[in-house]
Amino acid sequence: MHLIEAQKIITSDPKHARAPHAAEYSHGSAFTQGAYKPIEQGVVPITDSGFIHADAAYDVVSASAGYIFRMEDHIKRFTASCEKFALVNPYTEEQTVEILNNLVKLTGLKDAYIWWAVTRGELSDSDRVKLEYVNKFYAFVTPYMFIHGDEMRTRGAKVKISTDYLRIPETSVDPTAKNFHWMDMKLSILEARTAGAEWSVLLDAKGNLTEAPGCNIFIIKDDTLKTPNSGCLEGITRQTVFELAEELGLRLEVTKVPSEELLEADEAFLTSTAGGVMPVSFVDGRSLGGQNGPGELTTQLHNLYWEKRWNGWLGEAIDYETPFSVSAG
C-alpha cells in the first residue's frame, strides 16, 4: 500500500488553496494584549511568568482543507490543563473558539497550525510576597507544519531511545496538562541527532516508554497496537488512532510498554497534531520488522487519518466569508 504524500497534497491540491487575505497576515496572525495583529507583531511582556518560568498551559489544534479538527476535544483538554495548573483563562470557551477561528480567517489558511496559551502573567503589583498574578491569554496561527515531512514519513523516521534523559516524572509535572516544560525532550532530540537518528523517545525511571517530543508513540506487534498508559500527554491524535484502530478491527492495548518491546516491534509510529500518524522504521539503528519502510498497518492508519480529515470528519468548517472586527476580542 502506498503512503499518501499529505504534505504534497496540502501544498498543491486546489481544495487546500488559501482564501483571500490581507498581505500583512501572509506569515500568520496573533492575538496578544486583547487585539488581533500580524504574527510579527505578536509579543509577550518580558516579565510574564510564562516567559521567565515556563508557567503556562497551552494547546494546539489544526485545520486542514478548511476544517478545524476536533476543536471541542482540544478546548476540553485545554480547560483541564488550566485547572491542573491553577490558571484561569480570561476568555470563556466560546470566546476562545471565536478568537481561534478569527485568527485562521485573517490568514485565509485552509491548512493551519493553531496555538494558544494561558500564562500566569505578570505580578499585579511589586509585592513578591503576595504573588498575585493576572493570567494572560495568547494565541497565534501559522501555515500548517509537519514534524516529519513527506520524505521522512514515506521511508519512516530513525528514532533513538534516549539514554541520557528521562521524562520528567508525573509527580513533578503532570504530563496530561500540556505545558512548556520541554527541556528533557529538547535535549533528547539533540542526543538523537548526534547519534545519527532524527527523533527521540523518552523512558520513565522504570524503563517504560512515555512519549516522544511533541508526540505519542505506538508500537505494533502481531497485529496488536500498544501505547503507554502513563507518563504522556493524552493526545487528541492518539485518541483519533484509538477510533481508527477500532474502525479497522485492530486490537488496542493502553498499558505499560517496556523499551524492549519497541525494539522488537513489527511496526511503530508517532502521533501528533503537527503531522498526524508518522511512521518509524528504525529504532537505535535496528530496522523494525525486518522491512524497508512503513508497515502495512501504519500505512493504513496514516492514509485513513488524512482521507477522513479532508472529508470533514470530526471537523468544524471555517467561515471565511463572514467579516469580523479585528479590534474586538
C-alpha positions in Angstrom: 0.0 0.0 0.0 1.3 3.4 -1.0 1.6 6.1 1.8 -0.3 9.2 0.9 2.1 12.2 0.5 0.0 14.5 2.6 2.4 17.4 2.5 2.5 17.4 -1.3 -1.3 17.3 -1.5 -1.8 20.1 1.0 0.6 22.4 -1.0 -0.8 21.6 -4.4 -4.4 20.5 -4.4 -6.9 23.3 -5.1 -9.1 22.1 -2.3 -6.4 23.4 0.1 -5.8 26.7 -1.7 -5.6 29.7 0.6 -8.6 32.0 0.8 -8.2 35.8 0.2 -6.4 37.6 3.0 -4.7 40.8 3.7 -1.0 40.8 2.9 0.0 41.7 6.4 -1.3 38.3 7.6 0.7 36.3 5.0 3.0 34.7 7.6 0.3 34.3 10.2 -1.8 36.0 12.8 -1.6 36.6 16.5 -3.8 37.6 19.4 -2.0 39.4 22.2 -3.0 42.1 24.6 -6.6 41.6 23.6 -6.1 42.5 19.9 -5.5 40.8 16.6 -2.2 41.5 14.9 0.1 40.2 12.2 2.2 37.5 13.7 5.3 39.5 13.5 3.7 42.0 15.9 2.6 39.4 18.5 4.5 40.0 21.7 4.7 38.7 25.3 5.8 41.1 28.1 9.3 40.1 29.2 8.2 39.8 32.8 5.3 37.4 32.1 5.8 34.2 34.1 5.0 32.2 31.1 8.2 33.5 29.6 10.5 33.6 32.6 9.3 30.5 34.4 7.5 28.3 31.8 4.4 28.9 33.9 1.6 28.2 31.5 -0.7 25.8 29.9 -1.1 25.6 26.1 -2.7 23.6 23.3 -2.5 23.2 19.6 -5.3 22.3 17.1 -5.0 22.2 13.4 -7.1 23.0 10.4 -7.0 21.1 7.1 -9.0 21.6 3.9 -10.8 24.4 5.7 -11.9 22.2 8.7 -10.7 22.7 12.3 -10.2 19.1 13.6 -11.7 18.1 16.9 -11.9 21.6 18.3 -14.2 20.6 21.2 -11.8 18.0 22.4 -8.9 20.4 22.3 -10.8 23.0 24.2 -11.9 20.5 26.8 -8.3 19.3 27.3 -7.0 22.9 27.5 -9.6 23.8 30.2 -8.5 20.8 32.1 -4.8 21.8 31.7 -5.6 25.2 33.1 -7.4 23.7 36.1 -4.5 21.4 36.9 -2.1 24.3 36.9 -4.4 26.7 38.8 -4.7 29.0 35.8 -7.8 30.9 34.7 -8.5 31.6 31.1 -9.7 35.3 30.9 -11.9 34.2 28.0 -14.8 31.7 28.0 -14.5 28.5 26.0 -16.9 30.0 23.4 -14.8 33.2 23.2 -11.6 31.2 22.8 -13.1 29.3 19.9 -14.2 32.5 18.3 -10.7 34.1 18.7 -9.0 31.0 17.2 -11.5 30.9 14.2 -10.9 34.6 13.6 -7.1 34.1 13.6 -7.5 31.5 10.9 -9.9 33.7 8.9 -7.4 36.5 8.9 -4.7 34.3 7.3 -7.0 32.7 4.8 -5.3 29.4 5.5 -7.1 26.2 4.8 -4.4 24.2 6.5 -3.3 25.9 9.7 -1.3 25.3 12.9 -3.4 27.0 15.7 -1.7 27.6 19.0 -2.9 29.2 22.2 -1.9 29.5 25.9 -2.8 31.0 29.2 0.2 32.1 31.3 0.4 33.0 34.9 1.1 36.5 33.7 2.7 39.4 35.5 2.6 40.3 39.2 -0.3 42.6 39.8 2.0 44.8 41.9 5.6 44.7 43.0 4.9 42.7 46.2 6.5 39.4 45.6 5.3 38.0 48.9 1.7 38.1 47.9 2.4 36.5 44.5 -0.8 37.9 43.0 -0.9 37.5 39.2 -3.1 38.4 36.3 -3.4 35.4 34.0 -2.9 36.3 30.3 -4.1 34.7 27.0 -2.0 34.5 23.8 -2.7 32.8 20.5 -1.3 32.6 17.0 -1.9 30.9 13.7 0.7 29.9 11.0 0.7 27.7 8.0 0.3 24.0 8.9 3.6 22.4 9.9 4.7 18.8 9.8 7.1 17.5 12.4 8.0 14.8 9.8 7.6 15.8 6.1 6.7 13.5 3.2 10.2 12.3 2.7 10.6 11.1 6.3 7.2 9.7 6.6 7.4 7.8 3.3 10.6 5.9 4.5 9.9 6.0 8.2 11.8 8.0 10.8 15.0 7.0 12.5 14.4 7.1 16.3 16.7 6.8 19.3 15.6 5.7 22.7 17.2 8.3 25.0 19.8 7.0 27.4 20.9 10.4 28.7 17.5 11.8 29.7 14.4 10.5 31.4 10.9 12.1 31.0 10.1 14.5 33.8 8.2 12.4 36.4 4.5 12.7 36.7 4.9 13.6 40.4 6.9 16.7 39.3 4.9 18.0 36.3 1.6 16.4 35.2 2.1 15.4 31.5 -1.6 15.3 30.9 -1.6 19.1 31.3 0.0 20.4 28.1 2.9 22.5 29.3 6.1 24.4 28.4 8.5 22.1 30.3 10.3 20.7 27.3 14.0 20.7 28.2 14.2 16.9 28.7 12.6 16.4 25.3 14.7 19.1 23.5 17.9 17.7 24.9 16.9 14.2 23.9 16.4 15.3 20.3 20.0 16.7 20.3 21.2 13.4 21.7 19.4 11.5 19.0 20.7 13.7 16.2 24.3 13.4 17.5 23.8 9.6 17.2 22.6 9.8 13.6 18.9 9.5 14.4 16.1 12.0 13.6 13.8 11.9 16.6 13.8 10.6 20.2 11.6 8.8 22.6 11.9 9.1 26.4 11.5 6.5 29.1 10.4 6.7 32.7 12.6 5.7 35.6 11.5 2.0 35.2 12.4 1.7 31.6 8.9 2.1 30.1 8.1 4.2 27.1 6.5 7.6 27.9 6.4 9.8 24.8 8.5 11.5 22.1 8.9 15.2 21.9 5.5 16.6 20.9 4.3 13.1 20.1 2.7 10.0 21.5 4.2 6.7 20.5 2.5 3.4 19.3 4.0 0.0 18.6 2.5 -2.8 16.6 3.3 -6.5 17.4 1.3 -9.4 15.9 -1.4 -7.0 14.7 -1.9 -5.5 18.1 -1.4 -1.8 18.8 0.1 -0.8 22.2 0.7 2.7 23.6 1.8 3.9 27.0 -0.9 4.4 29.7 1.1 6.9 31.8 3.9 9.5 31.6 2.5 11.1 28.5 0.0 13.6 27.2 -3.4 12.3 26.4 -3.0 13.3 22.8 -6.0 14.1 20.6 -4.4 12.4 17.6 -3.7 9.5 20.0 -7.4 9.3 20.7 -8.1 9.5 17.0 -5.9 6.5 16.4 -7.9 4.6 19.0 -11.0 5.3 17.0 -9.4 4.4 13.6 -8.0 1.2 15.1 -11.5 0.2 16.1 -12.8 1.0 12.7 -10.1 -1.3 11.2 -10.8 -4.0 13.7 -7.4 -3.8 15.3 -6.7 -4.8 18.9 -5.5 -2.0 21.1 -3.8 -2.1 24.5 -3.2 1.1 26.6 -0.6 -0.3 29.0 3.0 -0.2 30.3 5.3 -0.6 27.3 8.9 -1.6 28.2 11.5 -0.2 25.9 12.5 -3.7 24.7 9.0 -4.0 23.1 9.7 -1.0 20.9 13.0 -2.6 19.7 11.2 -5.9 19.0 8.1 -4.4 17.4 6.9 -5.2 13.9 5.9 -1.6 13.3 5.9 1.7 15.2 4.6 5.2 14.7 4.3 8.6 16.4 1.2 10.7 16.5 0.9 14.5 16.8 -1.4 17.3 15.8 1.7 18.5 13.8 1.9 15.6 11.5 -0.9 13.1 12.2 0.4 9.5 12.0 4.2 9.4 11.5 5.9 6.1 10.7 9.0 4.9 12.5 11.2 2.4 10.6 14.4 2.3 12.7 14.9 2.4 16.4 18.5 2.6 17.8 19.7 1.6 14.3 17.5 -1.5 14.2 15.1 -2.0 11.3 11.6 -2.7 12.7 10.0 -5.9 11.4 12.9 -6.5 9.1 11.2 -4.4 6.4 12.2 -1.4 4.3 9.8 1.5 5.1 6.5 1.9 6.9 4.5 -1.3 7.7 1.1 -2.1 6.3 -1.0 -1.3 9.4 0.8 2.0 10.0 0.2 3.0 6.3 -3.5 2.1 6.6 -3.8 4.3 9.7 -1.9 7.1 8.2 -3.9 7.2 5.0 -7.3 6.8 6.7 -6.5 9.6 9.1 -5.8 12.1 6.2 -8.6 10.9 3.9 -11.2 11.2 6.7 -9.9 14.6 7.8 -10.0 16.1 4.3 -13.7 15.0 4.0 -14.6 16.9 7.2 -14.6 14.1 9.7 -14.9 15.5 13.2 -14.2 18.9 11.8 -15.8 22.3 12.0 -15.9 24.2 8.8 -14.3 27.7 8.9 -16.5 30.5 7.6 -14.0 32.6 5.6 -16.7 34.9 4.2 -18.1 36.5 7.3 -16.1 39.6 8.3 -15.3 40.5 11.9 -13.8 43.4 13.7 -10.0 42.9 14.2 -10.0 45.2 17.2 -12.6 43.0 19.1 -11.7 40.2 21.4 
